[in-house]
Amino acid sequence: MTKRPQVKIIARQSRGGIKKRDRSKTEARLLKAAEEIFSKHGFNGTTTRMIAEKAKANESLIARYFNGKTGLFFAIIKEHIENIPLQELDYTPQNNAKDEVLNLLIMMYRRHSKKNQNFFKIVLSKSLTDPKFMKQMRKISPQTIHPEAKARFDRLQKLKKIKADVDINQFLDNLNTSFNGIMLFDKILMDFSEPEIEKRLYFVTETYANFIEL
């Protein structure tokens, strides 16, 4: 008598687990398809039907899972942003501020270059022309470069390689702003070559290192 309800409960949980996995797979397909379509046709030129056909999914699921086209667009942006803290720094800790700044900026640039540049052009264009969109972007934009980076600069400060009165959080925020400016204006808008971008990264490195180093 007691076994039957248990079997039913297990069956329901199993079906629920399958549904969750199916939804996750569908969401992933929609996100991937949407980024490709947005990158090719722009925000206004993209329709939910185009995305659904590309993803081979029911169009109604875009409204159900993402609350429509705009929600799906933001979901792609959030996915890119949320991956930042999950990526470990791929270089060894440096023994001085200048080398730490330079390696950090070069790593960020290489990772940025691997991303879909056309999609970020659409994001930038939407931000500049839609005040409501810009307001939402400000809410989800990351505040610092990377959590592991702070620990490295804190270490250098304790080793007296960085001035004691330097606010590491503020320093990283300012460095992040400078980097984003180079990526948005020089890389995306002006389409500068890699050597030209690297020159600007070296200049930023020299400027910031001179400011914080003892």
Summary of the structure (lengths in Angstrom):
residues: 214
radius of gyration: 22.3
end to end distance: 77.1
largest distance: 77.5
contacts: 582
relative contact order: 0.09
helix: 77%
strand: 1%
